[in-house]
Amino acid sequence: MSVTDLLTRAAAGDRDAFVRFYDLTIDVAYRYALVVVGGDRSAADALVRGLYLRAWREAGLYAGSGLSPVAWLLAERPHQRLSTAC
């Protein structure tokens, strides 16, 4: 199953699909978070937690975004700046 399919299923409430989505995207998300917070592992952990919590809550918004699943996961939302999320 593709990452796109997993995120779409997560939007329908499929927790197993979201766990698999997490497993397939956590490495890139964590590396990205480390860059955003200047290498601070504690801050990167907090940022990644926020990214995935937001992804679970807002997965239904993915379909209309026009982004790849990873780009959507990492994209700033108007109401939240990544650099201040932690």
N, C-alpha and C positions, 0 to 999 in steps of 0.2 A: 504494500500500500504506500502511495506517495505521501510526502509531507503535506501537500495540498489536501489530499483526501483525509489525512488525519486531522488537520485543523478544521476542515468542514465537518467531520464527525464530532469533533470536540464542541463545535458550535451547537450541535444538537444534544449536548450533554453527555457524550460518551467519554467517561473518565479514562478508560483504558487507551483510547485513541490519543487523549491529551498526554498521558504518561509516555506513550511512544513518541509523540511529537517532541516532548521535552528531551527524551533520550537522544533523538536524532539532531537536535538543535542546540543543546546546552554548551557544547564545546565552542562553537562560534559565538554564541551569546556571551559566554564568560570572557573570552578573549576580547570581544568588543567592549564589554564593561570595564575590563582592566585598563584599556586605552582611555576610555571616557573619564575614569576617575584617577588617572595618573599612576596606575600600578598599585593602588591601595587595595589589598585583597579583601579586607573587611567591608570597605565601601563597595567593591565589585560584587561581593556576595549579596549585600543589601539591594543593590541595583538589579541584579539578576532575579532575586525574589520578587521585586516589584514588577519586572517585565513579565514574568510568567503568571503572576497573579492577575495583572491587567489582561494578559492574553486569554486566560481562562474566562474572565468576566466579560471580555469584549470580543470573543471569538466569532460571534455572529456578525460582526462588522467587517470581517476579513473579505468575504465574497465580493463586496463592492469596492474594495480598495484599489484594485488594479496592480497590486504589489505581489511579489513572491512571498511565500510564507515567512521566510527569514527576514526579508526587508520589512514586512509588516510588523513582525515581532519587535524589531529594533527601532522602528520609526517613532519619532517623537510625536506625541499627540498634542494638540493645541493647549490642553489643560495641564500638561506635565512636561517639564524639562528634564531630560535624562540626567544632566549633570547635577541636579538638585533633588533627585528622586530618593536619595539615600539619607 
